[in-house]
Amino acid sequence: FNTLNNALARCPHCRKVSSVGPDFAKGRGIMFITIGIIALVIGIAVT
């Protein structure tokens, strides 16, 4: 499901509906940006 907004997601197996909040999306975005910056720094340091 799309974690960038507060959309509802339905499990295809049990049909249970759940949602993710904006805090989860923000934390996930910060994590990916941090990993990207670290990878960029390592790539520049290697070359």
MDAnalysis code that builds the backbone (N, CA, C; Angstrom):
import MDAnalysis as mda
import numpy as np

u = mda.Universe.empty(141, n_residues=47, atom_resindex=np.repeat(np.arange(47), 3), trajectory=True)
u.add_TopologyAttr("name", ["N", "CA", "C"] * 47)
u.add_TopologyAttr("resid", np.arange(1, 48))
u.add_TopologyAttr("resname", ["PHE", "ASN", "THR", "LEU", "ASN", "ASN", "ALA", "LEU", "ALA", "ARG", "CYS", "PRO", "HIS", "CYS", "ARG", "LYS", "VAL", "SER", "SER", "VAL", "GLY", "PRO", "ASP", "PHE", "ALA", "LYS", "GLY", "ARG", "GLY", "ILE", "MET", "PHE", "ILE", "THR", "ILE", "GLY", "ILE", "ILE", "ALA", "LEU", "VAL", "ILE", "GLY", "ILE", "ALA", "VAL", "THR"])
u.atoms.positions = np.array([
    [0.822, -1.189, 0.000],
    [0.000, 0.000, 0.000],
    [0.861, 1.244, 0.000],
    [0.259, 2.357, -0.300],
    [0.978, 3.622, -0.398],
    [1.205, 4.184, 1.001],
    [2.456, 4.251, 1.437],
    [2.763, 4.748, 2.781],
    [3.015, 6.248, 2.802],
    [2.876, 6.911, 1.674],
    [3.147, 8.350, 1.638],
    [1.937, 9.177, 2.044],
    [0.789, 8.555, 2.152],
    [-0.384, 9.280, 2.628],
    [-1.107, 8.415, 3.646],
    [-2.168, 8.933, 4.199],
    [-2.882, 8.229, 5.259],
    [-3.999, 7.378, 4.661],
    [-3.653, 6.542, 3.690],
    [-4.652, 5.743, 2.993],
    [-4.909, 4.441, 3.739],
    [-6.109, 3.923, 3.559],
    [-6.451, 2.637, 4.148],
    [-5.924, 1.519, 3.273],
    [-5.500, 0.459, 3.904],
    [-5.013, -0.713, 3.179],
    [-5.805, -1.924, 3.647],
    [-6.202, -2.777, 2.704],
    [-6.965, -3.975, 3.044],
    [-6.119, -5.211, 2.753],
    [-6.001, -6.087, 3.729],
    [-5.246, -7.325, 3.564],
    [-5.980, -8.242, 2.590],
    [-5.287, -8.759, 1.568],
    [-5.972, -9.629, 0.602],
    [-6.342, -10.994, 1.179],
    [-5.739, -11.374, 2.299],
    [-5.998, -12.696, 2.870],
    [-7.135, -12.661, 3.893],
    [-7.016, -11.768, 4.882],
    [-8.018, -11.749, 5.949],
    [-9.005, -10.603, 5.807],
    [-8.815, -9.726, 4.831],
    [-9.689, -8.575, 4.552],
    [-9.709, -7.549, 5.683],
    [-8.717, -7.592, 6.566],
    [-8.633, -6.624, 7.649],
    [-8.151, -5.285, 7.095],
    [-8.762, -4.196, 7.567],
    [-8.409, -2.860, 7.094],
    [-7.502, -2.197, 8.121],
    [-6.396, -1.626, 7.652],
    [-5.487, -0.910, 8.538],
    [-5.048, 0.382, 7.857],
    [-4.500, 1.287, 8.640],
    [-4.042, 2.556, 8.083],
    [-2.687, 2.907, 8.670],
    [-1.937, 3.701, 7.944],
    [-0.665, 4.215, 8.436],
    [-0.782, 5.727, 8.512],
    [-0.220, 6.285, 9.543],
    [-0.326, 7.717, 9.757],
    [0.808, 8.483, 9.110],
    [0.726, 9.802, 9.148],
    [1.782, 10.632, 8.547],
    [3.114, 10.517, 9.276],
    [3.095, 10.156, 10.557],
    [4.359, 9.992, 11.291],
    [5.181, 8.848, 10.714],
    [4.515, 7.757, 10.347],
    [5.211, 6.618, 9.746],
    [5.814, 7.024, 8.410],
    [5.053, 7.767, 7.595],
    [5.543, 8.189, 6.284],
    [6.738, 9.130, 6.430],
    [6.671, 10.038, 7.405],
    [7.773, 10.979, 7.602],
    [9.028, 10.251, 8.076],
    [8.871, 9.324, 9.005],
    [10.018, 8.561, 9.497],
    [10.655, 7.736, 8.402],
    [9.826, 7.157, 7.548],
    [10.336, 6.356, 6.440],
    [11.077, 7.241, 5.435],
    [10.549, 8.432, 5.157],
    [11.210, 9.362, 4.241],
    [12.553, 9.815, 4.769],
    [12.610, 10.132, 6.057],
    [13.875, 10.556, 6.668],
    [14.898, 9.426, 6.603],
    [14.441, 8.187, 6.823],
    [15.349, 7.045, 6.771],
    [15.941, 6.889, 5.370],
    [15.102, 6.984, 4.327],
    [15.601, 6.822, 2.965],
    [16.537, 7.957, 2.565],
    [16.243, 9.180, 2.980],
    [17.126, 10.310, 2.676],
    [18.481, 10.115, 3.358],
    [18.468, 9.667, 4.615],
    [19.717, 9.431, 5.343],
    [20.555, 8.350, 4.669],
    [19.920, 7.244, 4.299],
    [20.648, 6.168, 3.619],
    [21.196, 6.654, 2.280],
    [20.423, 7.468, 1.564],
    [20.885, 8.007, 0.286],
    [22.096, 8.908, 0.441],
    [22.088, 9.755, 1.460],
    [23.225, 10.653, 1.692],
    [24.470, 9.850, 2.075],
    [24.286, 8.832, 2.920],
    [25.425, 7.990, 3.307],
    [26.005, 7.281, 2.085],
    [25.135, 6.746, 1.223],
    [25.607, 6.065, 0.016],
    [26.333, 7.041, -0.909],
    [25.836, 8.264, -1.005],
    [26.483, 9.274, -1.841],
    [27.875, 9.613, -1.307],
    [27.989, 9.786, -0.004],
    [29.285, 10.104, 0.608],
    [30.270, 8.955, 0.400],
    [29.815, 7.719, 0.575],
    [30.696, 6.564, 0.356],
    [31.126, 6.493, -1.106],
    [30.197, 6.764, -2.020],
    [30.534, 6.739, -3.444],
    [31.554, 7.802, -3.819],
    [31.420, 8.985, -3.242],
    [32.385, 10.057, -3.521],
    [33.739, 9.723, -2.897],
    [33.732, 9.134, -1.701],
    [34.987, 8.802, -1.022],
    [35.752, 7.707, -1.758],
    [35.055, 6.787, -2.387],
    [35.713, 5.680, -3.079],
    [36.388, 6.166, -4.356],
    [35.761, 7.091, -5.051],
    [36.319, 7.527, -6.344],
    [37.394, 8.572, -6.188],
])
